Amino acid sequence: MKIYDISLPISPNLPVWPGDPKIELEQIASMDKGDDANVSRIAAGVHIGTHVDAPHHFLNDGRTVENLKLDILTGTAFVLHLDDDVDIITAKILDAAPIPPSTLRLLLRTRNSHQWTSDSRNFDPYFVAISADGAEWLVAHDIQLVGVDYLSVAPFDAPIPTHQILLKAGIIALEGCDLSQVPQGKYELYCLPLKLVGSDGAPARAILVGGVEN
């Protein structure tokens, strides 16, 4: 059975959202230097790499990440490939896409995915994201989780509307997925964010299992 690890590797080289803390990962005890064990520390924001957004991120409503439902974070998902000439994911584009009508978890592969196969360490403000009317489309079609292949579901220059539409509806945003090696089709998604109490988001390890190409 094929397993696709769609989680980005966490390191100081990973791009972060402008203004967020840089990722610090360092070894603070070393057996090579005579310590009893190797010990490392990490310092970063919670929205790094592959991560989920809780409603509290943009709604300030107390619905934090430790309360996200595991039965939404795990289950059948559909990976949709969009053409490289798509600049923003609108309702029109989603309406024309071959998304199975029963889809509850939708992962969107765009030209963003090419960045995860390159050596780029710089944040790209021109990433492909979901427009406000695209978010409304997802709500209207009962999507419970949407995943994207860059660090935000929303455009860089308009982060609030898309986030608020999705999060008000209870849709979990799974951001920073590496879908570069994943064919279009159905999979079983297993996404487990860190159980950070009171947090607006959390890094996650996410995998896709199986797959039926469409």
Secondary structure, 3 states (H helix, E strand, C coil): CCEEECCCCCCCCCCCCCCCCCCEEEEEECHHHCCCCCEEEEECCCCCCCEEECCHHHHCCCCCHHHCCHHHHEEEEEEEECCCCCCEECHHHHHHCCCCCCCCEEEEECHHHHHHHCCCCCCCCCCCEECHHHHHHHHHCCCCEEEECCCCCCCCCCHHHHHHHHHHCCCEEEECCCCCCCCCEEEEEEEEECCCCCCCEEEEEEEEEEEEEC
